[in-house]
Amino acid sequence: MANGAERECGLVVMFSDEELKEMSGVKRGLDYIEVMCGCTSHRYGDAVGRIRVFQNGDLEITCECTPGCQEDKLTPAAFEKHSGRETARKWKNNIWVIVNGEKVPLFKTVLLKYFNQVSKNANGSHRSHNGRVSHRDEFVRCTRCNKERRFRLRTKEECRIHHDALADVNWKCPDLPYDKITCDDDEERASRRVYRGCTRSPTCKGCTSCVCFGCEICRFSDCSCQTCIDFTRNAKP
């Protein structure tokens, strides 16, 4: 089985019992494991949820911060922001799981093993200094209010959201799934928009080091656009 996972009684055994020992709320699915998680805001306290770790590297969080919360299938970054964490964009540090009764950051657990493997093995030469695939932030303009909205491209799900928005000729601010913005919200200041998350220069205007021309994170085999079709046909087996 790819990535070293084995199959047992119809379930993909992604992690051994020893690796998940003392971890709270563990549940095994057909192609994922689910664990209780949370993120702490100094202002609002703990927001709890359940994180699903898939063998393909995807991470999904269902929020349970309140009984009526409807937030589902959030990326870790989106869950971190939803929790009200003041120092956002460090979700590997800020999102925790309970191990032996203590809050332990995700990066100190085995739960990011498949996520890190996908990042490491992705195609393309657009890599940061630590060897991981790098995509700079991009903007899409709302067709209703003409304001530009930022898209962070750190995960495959975030790349898909941007990819679909770019292809939608009628894309509007409320279509952004993780920021919950409307056309009434202010656009980012021009001085802030120049920062694009390039690994070489935050104010980079676009170069072959930070602009990806196609990789396993930002191209999709189930998409019918010509860009994805060409990538899928030409990708190495």
TORPATI-735022 format. One record per residue (C-alpha): residue number from 1; residue in one letter; x, y, z. Coordinates in steps of 0.001 Angstrom, whole numbers, plus 524288, in hexadecimal, padded with zeros to 5 digits. Layout:
<recs>
<rec><nr>NUM</nr><rest>A</rest><u>X</u><v>Y</v><w>Z</w></rec>
...
</recs>
This chain:
<recs>
<rec><nr>1</nr><rest>M</rest><u>80000</u><v>80000</v><w>80000</w></rec>
<rec><nr>2</nr><rest>A</rest><u>80520</u><v>80D8C</v><w>7FC88</w></rec>
<rec><nr>3</nr><rest>N</rest><u>80B1E</u><v>815B9</v><w>80755</w></rec>
<rec><nr>4</nr><rest>G</rest><u>80D41</u><v>809A8</v><w>80F85</w></rec>
<rec><nr>5</nr><rest>A</rest><u>7FF01</u><v>8080A</v><w>81373</w></rec>
<rec><nr>6</nr><rest>E</rest><u>7F99E</u><v>7FA5C</v><w>814E7</w></rec>
<rec><nr>7</nr><rest>R</rest><u>7EBC1</u><v>7F545</v><w>813A6</w></rec>
<rec><nr>8</nr><rest>E</rest><u>7E560</u><v>7EE01</v><w>81EBF</w></rec>
<rec><nr>9</nr><rest>C</rest><u>7D71A</u><v>7E97E</v><w>81F35</w></rec>
<rec><nr>10</nr><rest>G</rest><u>7D38A</u><v>7F2EC</v><w>8144C</w></rec>
<rec><nr>11</nr><rest>L</rest><u>7D9CD</u><v>7FEB1</v><w>81AEE</w></rec>
<rec><nr>12</nr><rest>V</rest><u>7E619</u><v>8059D</v><w>81696</w></rec>
<rec><nr>13</nr><rest>V</rest><u>7EF26</u><v>80523</v><w>8225C</w></rec>
<rec><nr>14</nr><rest>M</rest><u>7F640</u><v>811ED</v><w>820B5</w></rec>
<rec><nr>15</nr><rest>F</rest><u>7FBFB</u><v>81289</v><w>82E55</w></rec>
<rec><nr>16</nr><rest>S</rest><u>7FF28</u><v>807CD</v><w>837E1</w></rec>
<rec><nr>17</nr><rest>D</rest><u>7F864</u><v>806AD</v><w>844FC</w></rec>
<rec><nr>18</nr><rest>E</rest><u>80541</u><v>80A44</v><w>84B49</w></rec>
<rec><nr>19</nr><rest>E</rest><u>8061D</u><v>816FE</v><w>8436E</w></rec>
<rec><nr>20</nr><rest>L</rest><u>7F86B</u><v>81AE8</v><w>847BE</w></rec>
<rec><nr>21</nr><rest>K</rest><u>7FA20</u><v>81650</v><w>855AC</w></rec>
<rec><nr>22</nr><rest>E</rest><u>7F49F</u><v>81FB7</v><w>85FE1</w></rec>
<rec><nr>23</nr><rest>M</rest><u>7EECF</u><v>82866</v><w>85529</w></rec>
<rec><nr>24</nr><rest>S</rest><u>7E0E4</u><v>82C7D</v><w>85863</w></rec>
<rec><nr>25</nr><rest>G</rest><u>7D517</u><v>829E3</v><w>84FD7</w></rec>
<rec><nr>26</nr><rest>V</rest><u>7DB64</u><v>8211C</v><w>8459A</w></rec>
<rec><nr>27</nr><rest>K</rest><u>7D22D</u><v>81B62</v><w>83B7E</w></rec>
<rec><nr>28</nr><rest>R</rest><u>7D647</u><v>81353</v><w>82FAF</w></rec>
<rec><nr>29</nr><rest>G</rest><u>7CF08</u><v>8148F</v><w>822B5</w></rec>
<rec><nr>30</nr><rest>L</rest><u>7D09A</u><v>80D8C</v><w>815BA</w></rec>
<rec><nr>31</nr><rest>D</rest><u>7DB09</u><v>816E0</v><w>810B9</w></rec>
<rec><nr>32</nr><rest>Y</rest><u>7DD44</u><v>82037</v><w>81BFA</w></rec>
<rec><nr>33</nr><rest>I</rest><u>7DEEF</u><v>82182</v><w>82A84</w></rec>
<rec><nr>34</nr><rest>E</rest><u>7D7AF</u><v>82B81</v><w>832B7</w></rec>
<rec><nr>35</nr><rest>V</rest><u>7DCAD</u><v>831BF</v><w>83F1E</w></rec>
<rec><nr>36</nr><rest>M</rest><u>7D7A8</u><v>83BF9</v><w>84887</w></rec>
<rec><nr>37</nr><rest>C</rest><u>7DEA6</u><v>848E2</v><w>8467D</w></rec>
<rec><nr>38</nr><rest>G</rest><u>7DDBE</u><v>85719</v><w>84A4F</w></rec>
<rec><nr>39</nr><rest>C</rest><u>7E34E</u><v>864BF</v><w>84932</w></rec>
<rec><nr>40</nr><rest>T</rest><u>7E46B</u><v>86E79</v><w>8544E</w></rec>
<rec><nr>41</nr><rest>S</rest><u>7E190</u><v>87CFA</v><w>85399</w></rec>
<rec><nr>42</nr><rest>H</rest><u>7E5CF</u><v>88571</v><w>85EFF</w></rec>
<rec><nr>43</nr><rest>R</rest><u>7D949</u><v>88D1F</v><w>85D1A</w></rec>
<rec><nr>44</nr><rest>Y</rest><u>7CF40</u><v>8827B</v><w>85A4D</w></rec>
<rec><nr>45</nr><rest>G</rest><u>7D566</u><v>87686</v><w>86087</w></rec>
<rec><nr>46</nr><rest>D</rest><u>7D5CD</u><v>868E9</v><w>85A82</w></rec>
<rec><nr>47</nr><rest>A</rest><u>7CEF9</u><v>865BE</v><w>84DBC</w></rec>
<rec><nr>48</nr><rest>V</rest><u>7CDF9</u><v>8570F</v><w>84CA4</w></rec>
<rec><nr>49</nr><rest>G</rest><u>7CBAD</u><v>84E8B</v><w>840CF</w></rec>
<rec><nr>50</nr><rest>R</rest><u>7CF29</u><v>841D2</v><w>83A47</w></rec>
<rec><nr>51</nr><rest>I</rest><u>7DA1D</u><v>840C1</v><w>83056</w></rec>
<rec><nr>52</nr><rest>R</rest><u>7D9EA</u><v>83669</v><w>825B5</w></rec>
<rec><nr>53</nr><rest>V</rest><u>7E708</u><v>83233</v><w>82058</w></rec>
<rec><nr>54</nr><rest>F</rest><u>7E66E</u><v>82BAF</v><w>812F8</w></rec>
<rec><nr>55</nr><rest>Q</rest><u>7F0C9</u><v>82321</v><w>80CCF</w></rec>
<rec><nr>56</nr><rest>N</rest><u>7F196</u><v>82C50</v><w>80101</w></rec>
<rec><nr>57</nr><rest>G</rest><u>7F649</u><v>83728</v><w>809FC</w></rec>
<rec><nr>58</nr><rest>D</rest><u>7E971</u><v>83E8D</v><w>80B28</w></rec>
<rec><nr>59</nr><rest>L</rest><u>7E58D</u><v>84409</v><w>8185F</w></rec>
<rec><nr>60</nr><rest>E</rest><u>7D772</u><v>84781</v><w>81BAB</w></rec>
<rec><nr>61</nr><rest>I</rest><u>7D22C</u><v>84D1E</v><w>8285B</w></rec>
<rec><nr>62</nr><rest>T</rest><u>7C41E</u><v>84D1A</v><w>82CFD</w></rec>
<rec><nr>63</nr><rest>C</rest><u>7C24D</u><v>857EC</v><w>836F3</w></rec>
<rec><nr>64</nr><rest>E</rest><u>7BABF</u><v>8555A</v><w>84374</w></rec>
<rec><nr>65</nr><rest>C</rest><u>7BD65</u><v>86265</v><w>84A15</w></rec>
<rec><nr>66</nr><rest>T</rest><u>7AED3</u><v>86436</v><w>84CE6</w></rec>
<rec><nr>67</nr><rest>P</rest><u>7A360</u><v>85ABE</v><w>84BF6</w></rec>
<rec><nr>68</nr><rest>G</rest><u>79E06</u><v>861FB</v><w>84017</w></rec>
<rec><nr>69</nr><rest>C</rest><u>7AAC0</u><v>863F4</v><w>838AA</w></rec>
<rec><nr>70</nr><rest>Q</rest><u>7A931</u><v>85FDD</v><w>82A73</w></rec>
<rec><nr>71</nr><rest>E</rest><u>7B784</u><v>860F7</v><w>82669</w></rec>
<rec><nr>72</nr><rest>D</rest><u>7BB7C</u><v>85432</v><w>81FF9</w></rec>
<rec><nr>73</nr><rest>K</rest><u>7C6DF</u><v>84F67</v><w>817B1</w></rec>
<rec><nr>74</nr><rest>L</rest><u>7CF39</u><v>85B0D</v><w>81B64</w></rec>
<rec><nr>75</nr><rest>T</rest><u>7DD86</u><v>85BA7</v><w>817E9</w></rec>
<rec><nr>76</nr><rest>P</rest><u>7E658</u><v>85CD1</v><w>823D9</w></rec>
<rec><nr>77</nr><rest>A</rest><u>7E90E</u><v>86B00</v><w>8202C</w></rec>
<rec><nr>78</nr><rest>A</rest><u>7DA79</u><v>86DE5</v><w>81F3E</w></rec>
<rec><nr>79</nr><rest>F</rest><u>7D7CA</u><v>86740</v><w>82C4C</w></rec>
<rec><nr>80</nr><rest>E</rest><u>7E2CA</u><v>86F03</v><w>8328E</w></rec>
<rec><nr>81</nr><rest>K</rest><u>7DCB1</u><v>87BAC</v><w>82DAA</w></rec>
<rec><nr>82</nr><rest>H</rest><u>7CEEB</u><v>87771</v><w>83161</w></rec>
<rec><nr>83</nr><rest>S</rest><u>7D388</u><v>874ED</v><w>83F42</w></rec>
<rec><nr>84</nr><rest>G</rest><u>7D7AE</u><v>88319</v><w>840A5</w></rec>
<rec><nr>85</nr><rest>R</rest><u>7E5EB</u><v>87FDB</v><w>842E3</w></rec>
<rec><nr>86</nr><rest>E</rest><u>7ED3E</u><v>88CB9</v><w>843CA</w></rec>
<rec><nr>87</nr><rest>T</rest><u>7FA06</u><v>887C9</v><w>83DE7</w></rec>
<rec><nr>88</nr><rest>A</rest><u>7F43E</u><v>88117</v><w>8320C</w></rec>
<rec><nr>89</nr><rest>R</rest><u>7FB53</u><v>87AC4</v><w>82674</w></rec>
<rec><nr>90</nr><rest>K</rest><u>802E9</u><v>871A6</v><w>82F5C</w></rec>
<rec><nr>91</nr><rest>W</rest><u>7F8EE</u><v>866C8</v><w>82FC7</w></rec>
<rec><nr>92</nr><rest>K</rest><u>802D3</u><v>85BDD</v><w>83194</w></rec>
<rec><nr>93</nr><rest>N</rest><u>80699</u><v>86254</v><w>83E69</w></rec>
<rec><nr>94</nr><rest>N</rest><u>7F95B</u><v>867AD</v><w>84282</w></rec>
<rec><nr>95</nr><rest>I</rest><u>7F087</u><v>85C00</v><w>83FF6</w></rec>
<rec><nr>96</nr><rest>W</rest><u>7F209</u><v>851A3</v><w>84A59</w></rec>
<rec><nr>97</nr><rest>V</rest><u>7EDA4</u><v>843F2</v><w>84DBC</w></rec>
<rec><nr>98</nr><rest>I</rest><u>7ECB8</u><v>83DDA</v><w>85B28</w></rec>
<rec><nr>99</nr><rest>V</rest><u>7F77A</u><v>83408</v><w>85E19</w></rec>
<rec><nr>100</nr><rest>N</rest><u>7F7E9</u><v>82E08</v><w>86B9B</w></rec>
<rec><nr>101</nr><rest>G</rest><u>7EF52</u><v>8390F</v><w>870A0</w></rec>
<rec><nr>102</nr><rest>E</rest><u>7F7EA</u><v>843FC</v><w>86B45</w></rec>
<rec><nr>103</nr><rest>K</rest><u>7F615</u><v>84D2E</v><w>85FA3</w></rec>
<rec><nr>104</nr><rest>V</rest><u>80080</u><v>849C3</v><w>8558E</w></rec>
<rec><nr>105</nr><rest>P</rest><u>8028A</u><v>851D3</v><w>84905</w></rec>
<rec><nr>106</nr><rest>L</rest><u>7FFF6</u><v>84A7C</v><w>83C51</w></rec>
<rec><nr>107</nr><rest>F</rest><u>80DFE</u><v>84BCA</v><w>837C0</w></rec>
<rec><nr>108</nr><rest>K</rest><u>81280</u><v>843EB</v><w>84388</w></rec>
<rec><nr>109</nr><rest>T</rest><u>809A7</u><v>8386B</v><w>8401E</w></rec>
<rec><nr>110</nr><rest>V</rest><u>8098B</u><v>82E17</v><w>83562</w></rec>
<rec><nr>111</nr><rest>L</rest><u>7FD09</u><v>833BC</v><w>82F97</w></rec>
<rec><nr>112</nr><rest>L</rest><u>8040C</u><v>83C1A</v><w>8256D</w></rec>
<rec><nr>113</nr><rest>K</rest><u>80BC6</u><v>830A7</v><w>81FD8</w></rec>
<rec><nr>114</nr><rest>Y</rest><u>803AD</u><v>82F49</v><w>81367</w></rec>
<rec><nr>115</nr><rest>F</rest><u>801C4</u><v>83DF7</v><w>811CB</w></rec>
<rec><nr>116</nr><rest>N</rest><u>81079</u><v>83FF8</v><w>81258</w></rec>
<rec><nr>117</nr><rest>Q</rest><u>81311</u><v>834B3</v><w>808F3</w></rec>
<rec><nr>118</nr><rest>V</rest><u>809E5</u><v>83A6E</v><w>7FEAA</w></rec>
<rec><nr>119</nr><rest>S</rest><u>8105C</u><v>847BE</v><w>7FFED</w></rec>
<rec><nr>120</nr><rest>K</rest><u>81DDB</u><v>841B5</v><w>7FED5</w></rec>
<rec><nr>121</nr><rest>N</rest><u>81AB1</u><v>8393E</v><w>7F30A</w></rec>
<rec><nr>122</nr><rest>A</rest><u>812EE</u><v>84332</v><w>7EB20</w></rec>
<rec><nr>123</nr><rest>N</rest><u>81819</u><v>84623</v><w>7DD8B</w></rec>
<rec><nr>124</nr><rest>G</rest><u>81DD7</u><v>852FF</v><w>7D8FF</w></rec>
<rec><nr>125</nr><rest>S</rest><u>829E7</u><v>85B06</v><w>7DBC5</w></rec>
<rec><nr>126</nr><rest>H</rest><u>822BC</u><v>865F0</v><w>7E2F2</w></rec>
<rec><nr>127</nr><rest>R</rest><u>82797</u><v>86237</v><w>7F072</w></rec>
<rec><nr>128</nr><rest>S</rest><u>82AF0</u><v>86A30</v><w>7FC4C</w></rec>
<rec><nr>129</nr><rest>H</rest><u>837D2</u><v>8696B</v><w>80382</w></rec>
<rec><nr>130</nr><rest>N</rest><u>832F7</u><v>85DEB</v><w>80B98</w></rec>
<rec><nr>131</nr><rest>G</rest><u>82FA4</u><v>855F0</v><w>7FF6F</w></rec>
<rec><nr>132</nr><rest>R</rest><u>820DA</u><v>856E0</v><w>80054</w></rec>
<rec><nr>133</nr><rest>V</rest><u>81830</u><v>85B36</v><w>7F539</w></rec>
<rec><nr>134</nr><rest>S</rest><u>8157E</u><v>869C0</v><w>7F5C3</w></rec>
<rec><nr>135</nr><rest>H</rest><u>809F8</u><v>8710F</v><w>7EFF7</w></rec>
<rec><nr>136</nr><rest>R</rest><u>808F4</u><v>87F8F</v><w>7F231</w></rec>
<rec><nr>137</nr><rest>D</rest><u>7FC09</u><v>88611</v><w>7F5B7</w></rec>
<rec><nr>138</nr><rest>E</rest><u>7F34C</u><v>889E6</v><w>7EA54</w></rec>
<rec><nr>139</nr><rest>F</rest><u>7E7B5</u><v>8930A</v><w>7E89E</w></rec>
<rec><nr>140</nr><rest>V</rest><u>7DAA5</u><v>891B7</v><w>7E1C3</w></rec>
<rec><nr>141</nr><rest>R</rest><u>7D211</u><v>89D7E</v><w>7DEB0</w></rec>
<rec><nr>142</nr><rest>C</rest><u>7C3B2</u><v>89D44</v><w>7E275</w></rec>
<rec><nr>143</nr><rest>T</rest><u>7BA9F</u><v>89EF0</v><w>7D6CD</w></rec>
<rec><nr>144</nr><rest>R</rest><u>7B0B3</u><v>8A628</v><w>7DF3D</w></rec>
<rec><nr>145</nr><rest>C</rest><u>7B897</u><v>8B028</v><w>7E711</w></rec>
<rec><nr>146</nr><rest>N</rest><u>7C564</u><v>8AFC9</v><w>7DF4E</w></rec>
<rec><nr>147</nr><rest>K</rest><u>7CD82</u><v>8ADBF</v><w>7EB9D</w></rec>
<rec><nr>148</nr><rest>E</rest><u>7D91A</u><v>8A479</v><w>7EBBC</w></rec>
<rec><nr>149</nr><rest>R</rest><u>7D911</u><v>89988</v><w>7F5B3</w></rec>
<rec><nr>150</nr><rest>R</rest><u>7E4F0</u><v>8920E</v><w>7FA6F</w></rec>
<rec><nr>151</nr><rest>F</rest><u>7E650</u><v>8835B</v><w>7F896</w></rec>
<rec><nr>152</nr><rest>R</rest><u>7F0C3</u><v>87C46</v><w>80081</w></rec>
<rec><nr>153</nr><rest>L</rest><u>7F5E9</u><v>87042</v><w>7F96B</w></rec>
<rec><nr>154</nr><rest>R</rest><u>7FC13</u><v>867F6</v><w>80416</w></rec>
<rec><nr>155</nr><rest>T</rest><u>7F45A</u><v>85B61</v><w>80293</w></rec>
<rec><nr>156</nr><rest>K</rest><u>7EE2B</u><v>853BD</v><w>7F788</w></rec>
<rec><nr>157</nr><rest>E</rest><u>7E09C</u><v>857B9</v><w>7FC12</w></rec>
<rec><nr>158</nr><rest>E</rest><u>7E450</u><v>8661D</v><w>7FC30</w></rec>
<rec><nr>159</nr><rest>C</rest><u>7EA15</u><v>864B2</v><w>7EE88</w></rec>
<rec><nr>160</nr><rest>R</rest><u>7DD6C</u><v>85E70</v><w>7E9CF</w></rec>
<rec><nr>161</nr><rest>I</rest><u>7D54C</u><v>86989</v><w>7EF6E</w></rec>
<rec><nr>162</nr><rest>H</rest><u>7DDBA</u><v>87378</v><w>7E82C</w></rec>
<rec><nr>163</nr><rest>H</rest><u>7DDC8</u><v>86B44</v><w>7DBCD</w></rec>
<rec><nr>164</nr><rest>D</rest><u>7CEED</u><v>86A76</v><w>7DB7D</w></rec>
<rec><nr>165</nr><rest>A</rest><u>7CD49</u><v>878E5</v><w>7DEBF</w></rec>
<rec><nr>166</nr><rest>L</rest><u>7D662</u><v>87CB5</v><w>7D3B8</w></rec>
<rec><nr>167</nr><rest>A</rest><u>7CE70</u><v>87485</v><w>7CA39</w></rec>
<rec><nr>168</nr><rest>D</rest><u>7C16F</u><v>87A3A</v><w>7CECB</w></rec>
<rec><nr>169</nr><rest>V</rest><u>7BE0F</u><v>88603</v><w>7C643</w></rec>
<rec><nr>170</nr><rest>N</rest><u>7B3D6</u><v>88A13</v><w>7D050</w></rec>
<rec><nr>171</nr><rest>W</rest><u>7BC02</u><v>8886B</v><w>7DCA7</w></rec>
<rec><nr>172</nr><rest>K</rest><u>7B785</u><v>89107</v><w>7E7F2</w></rec>
<rec><nr>173</nr><rest>C</rest><u>7BC9B</u><v>8941B</v><w>7F59A</w></rec>
<rec><nr>174</nr><rest>P</rest><u>7B28E</u><v>88B97</v><w>7FCD6</w></rec>
<rec><nr>175</nr><rest>D</rest><u>7B77E</u><v>87FE1</v><w>7F505</w></rec>
<rec><nr>176</nr><rest>L</rest><u>7C417</u><v>87FDB</v><w>7FCF6</w></rec>
<rec><nr>177</nr><rest>P</rest><u>7C1C9</u><v>87440</v><w>80610</w></rec>
<rec><nr>178</nr><rest>Y</rest><u>7CB37</u><v>876D1</v><w>81136</w></rec>
<rec><nr>179</nr><rest>D</rest><u>7CB49</u><v>88587</v><w>813A1</w></rec>
<rec><nr>180</nr><rest>K</rest><u>7BC77</u><v>887AE</v><w>813A1</w></rec>
<rec><nr>181</nr><rest>I</rest><u>7BDA7</u><v>89516</v><w>80D86</w></rec>
<rec><nr>182</nr><rest>T</rest><u>7B3C9</u><v>89D52</v><w>80624</w></rec>
<rec><nr>183</nr><rest>C</rest><u>7B4F3</u><v>8A80A</v><w>7FC21</w></rec>
<rec><nr>184</nr><rest>D</rest><u>7B336</u><v>8B1D8</v><w>8073B</w></rec>
<rec><nr>185</nr><rest>D</rest><u>7C02C</u><v>8ADDB</v><w>80D60</w></rec>
<rec><nr>186</nr><rest>D</rest><u>7CBBC</u><v>8B69A</v><w>80A83</w></rec>
<rec><nr>187</nr><rest>E</rest><u>7D5DB</u><v>8B27B</v><w>800AD</w></rec>
<rec><nr>188</nr><rest>E</rest><u>7E3AC</u><v>8B049</v><w>805AA</w></rec>
<rec><nr>189</nr><rest>R</rest><u>7EBBE</u><v>8BC90</v><w>805DF</w></rec>
<rec><nr>190</nr><rest>A</rest><u>7F4BB</u><v>8BE05</v><w>7FA2F</w></rec>
<rec><nr>191</nr><rest>S</rest><u>80074</u><v>8BDE1</v><w>80349</w></rec>
<rec><nr>192</nr><rest>R</rest><u>7FC1A</u><v>8B089</v><w>80854</w></rec>
<rec><nr>193</nr><rest>R</rest><u>7F8B6</u><v>8AABC</v><w>7FB09</w></rec>
<rec><nr>194</nr><rest>V</rest><u>806C5</u><v>8AB78</v><w>7F65B</w></rec>
<rec><nr>195</nr><rest>Y</rest><u>80A65</u><v>8A0AE</v><w>7FFFC</w></rec>
<rec><nr>196</nr><rest>R</rest><u>80862</u><v>893D8</v><w>7F8E7</w></rec>
<rec><nr>197</nr><rest>G</rest><u>80F5D</u><v>889C6</v><w>80147</w></rec>
<rec><nr>198</nr><rest>C</rest><u>81AC2</u><v>8875D</v><w>7F7F5</w></rec>
<rec><nr>199</nr><rest>T</rest><u>825A6</u><v>87F9F</v><w>7FE8F</w></rec>
<rec><nr>200</nr><rest>R</rest><u>82FDF</u><v>888D5</v><w>7F8DD</w></rec>
<rec><nr>201</nr><rest>S</rest><u>82934</u><v>89607</v><w>7F9F7</w></rec>
<rec><nr>202</nr><rest>P</rest><u>81C12</u><v>89960</v><w>8002E</w></rec>
<rec><nr>203</nr><rest>T</rest><u>81A02</u><v>8A3F2</v><w>7F5E9</w></rec>
<rec><nr>204</nr><rest>C</rest><u>81D98</u><v>89B5F</v><w>7EA46</w></rec>
<rec><nr>205</nr><rest>K</rest><u>8157A</u><v>89EA7</v><w>7DE37</w></rec>
<rec><nr>206</nr><rest>G</rest><u>816E8</u><v>8911A</v><w>7D86F</w></rec>
<rec><nr>207</nr><rest>C</rest><u>82272</u><v>888AF</v><w>7D4A1</w></rec>
<rec><nr>208</nr><rest>T</rest><u>82558</u><v>87A6E</v><w>7D193</w></rec>
<rec><nr>209</nr><rest>S</rest><u>82976</u><v>87870</v><w>7DFC0</w></rec>
<rec><nr>210</nr><rest>C</rest><u>81C34</u><v>87B87</v><w>7E59A</w></rec>
<rec><nr>211</nr><rest>V</rest><u>81259</u><v>879CE</v><w>7DA9A</w></rec>
<rec><nr>212</nr><rest>C</rest><u>80EBE</u><v>86B9C</v><w>7D87C</w></rec>
<rec><nr>213</nr><rest>F</rest><u>80C32</u><v>866DB</v><w>7CAA2</w></rec>
<rec><nr>214</nr><rest>G</rest><u>805F9</u><v>85A22</v><w>7CF0D</w></rec>
<rec><nr>215</nr><rest>C</rest><u>807B5</u><v>85020</v><w>7D9D4</w></rec>
<rec><nr>216</nr><rest>E</rest><u>80005</u><v>845B0</v><w>7E11B</w></rec>
<rec><nr>217</nr><rest>I</rest><u>7FB42</u><v>84FC5</v><w>7EAD8</w></rec>
<rec><nr>218</nr><rest>C</rest><u>7F57A</u><v>859B8</v><w>7E171</w></rec>
<rec><nr>219</nr><rest>R</rest><u>7F117</u><v>85106</v><w>7D612</w></rec>
<rec><nr>220</nr><rest>F</rest><u>7E56C</u><v>847D8</v><w>7D6E3</w></rec>
<rec><nr>221</nr><rest>S</rest><u>7E292</u><v>83B40</v><w>7CF9B</w></rec>
<rec><nr>222</nr><rest>D</rest><u>7D3D5</u><v>83D01</v><w>7D164</w></rec>
<rec><nr>223</nr><rest>C</rest><u>7D3CD</u><v>84AA1</v><w>7CB50</w></rec>
<rec><nr>224</nr><rest>S</rest><u>7CFCE</u><v>84C3B</v><w>7BD1D</w></rec>
<rec><nr>225</nr><rest>C</rest><u>7D741</u><v>858D4</v><w>7BA6B</w></rec>
<rec><nr>226</nr><rest>Q</rest><u>7E1DF</u><v>85801</v><w>7B017</w></rec>
<rec><nr>227</nr><rest>T</rest><u>7EC90</u><v>85BA5</v><w>7B9B0</w></rec>
<rec><nr>228</nr><rest>C</rest><u>7E991</u><v>85020</v><w>7C297</w></rec>
<rec><nr>229</nr><rest>I</rest><u>7E749</u><v>846E0</v><w>7B731</w></rec>
<rec><nr>230</nr><rest>D</rest><u>7F492</u><v>84A3B</v><w>7B15C</w></rec>
<rec><nr>231</nr><rest>F</rest><u>7FB56</u><v>84884</v><w>7BE6A</w></rec>
<rec><nr>232</nr><rest>T</rest><u>7F4BF</u><v>83B63</v><w>7C0FF</w></rec>
<rec><nr>233</nr><rest>R</rest><u>7F86E</u><v>8364B</v><w>7B391</w></rec>
<rec><nr>234</nr><rest>N</rest><u>8067E</u><v>83AAF</v><w>7B49F</w></rec>
<rec><nr>235</nr><rest>A</rest><u>808E0</u><v>8378D</v><w>7C2F5</w></rec>
<rec><nr>236</nr><rest>K</rest><u>812B5</u><v>82D04</v><w>7C59E</w></rec>
<rec><nr>237</nr><rest>P</rest><u>80CD3</u><v>82008</v><w>7CA0F</w></rec>
</recs>
